[in-house]
Amino acid sequence: MPIRLIPDKDEPSAAVEIPLEKSLPDYDLEQMDQPTPRDVDGILVSQGFRDLVDDARGVLTEILSGTGFEITQLTGAICPDHEQVYRPGLWIVLKQNGAAPNSALSAEALTGVRKFAEQFAERLDLA
């Protein structure tokens, strides 16, 4: 699973993009590959996807407990593939509490964010 990490240049935060590559029958999300972004929009507004986001928030809150990071955004995303395929995904922004404002995350903090994302994807069986 290609988890994409996008650190903010001047803030102690980073975005994480996780494309959904396999079907998630528990959420009625069966067909992930779509030919256009508009087709992904229909998935992002479905009840199953909203349920996934709700569960994702609970899992991520548990993973981040006591780490000094907080969720500042958790939403759906349209994830393009290099083969003109679009997939729904999760877009997460994590912020490090207590970090100096107007400064980027340290390399160690970014490694932590990647580990949180991998653990999150594993717990939700996204990988």
N, C-alpha and C positions, 0 to 999 in steps of 0.2 A: 504494500500500500504506500503510495507516494504522499507522505505527510510533508506539506510545504510550510516552512518556518520563515516568516517575514518580520525581522526585527525593525522596530521604529528607530529612526536615526537620532532623534533628539528627545526621546521619552523612554522611561524605564518600562517599556512594554513591547510585546511582540504579538503578531497575528499568526494563527495556525489555520491552515486550510487542509481539510481532510475530505477528499472525494470519496463518495460511496461507490465502490466497484463491484460489490456483490449484492444480491437481493437480500432483503431483510424481511422474511415472511411474518415475523412477529409484529411488524409495523405496517403490513400490507404494502411494502415497497418491493415490487418484484422486478420491474424492468428499469435498470439504471441507465443504460446507454440510450441517449436520445439524439435525434438528428439536428435539433435547433435549440437555442436557449429558451425559446418560448415554450417548448415541450417540457423543459425542466421546471419552469414556473408552475405548471400544473401539479408537479410532485411536491414542490416546496410549500404549497398551500393546502396539501391534503391533511386529513386528520392523522394519518399514520406518521407523516413527517413531523407534525406538531407534537405527537406523542414521543417521537424519538428525541426531539429537542428538549422536552420536559425531562425525560429520563437522563439525557446527556448532562443537563444542569445538575441533577442530583449526584451523578457519578463524579463529575468534575469537581463539584464542591467538596465531596468526600476526599478525592485525591489531593486537592490543594490545602486541605485542613492542616494548619500548623506550618505551612511552607513559606509564608510571607508573600504569597501571590494571591490575587483576586481576579475574578472574571469581570471584565468590563463590557464584553459583548459576546453573545452566543446566538448565532442565527444561521439560516440556510444560505447556501452559496451555489452559484452556477459555476461548475468547474470544467473548463475546456480541456480537451485532450489533443494531442498533436495529430490525430487522425480525423479531425472534424467530427468528433463525438463529444457530446456534452453530458455531464453527470451532475446529479444533485450532490451537495456536500455540506459539511459543517464549517462555519467560519467562527473562530474563537479568538478573542483578544484577551491576553493575560497581562496584568500590571503587577510589578513588584512593589509592594508597600514599603515605605521607608527609604526608598532609593532617592538619590538626589534628582530633583526635577531638572529637566532640560539636559539629561544625560542618558545615553543608551545603556542597555543591559550589558553586564559583563559577559565574557565568554562562558564563565561558570554558570551564570544565571540562564543563558541561552541553552546550555546543555541540560539544565534542569527542566526548562520548558519543553524541550524535545522529549525528555523522559516522561514528563507528565502526559504529553500527547500520545506517546506510544502506549503507555499504561491505559490511558483513556480508551484508545482504539481497541485494545485487547479486551478490556472489560466489557465494552459494548459489542464485542464480536464483529467489529468493522474490518478487521484485518484478515 
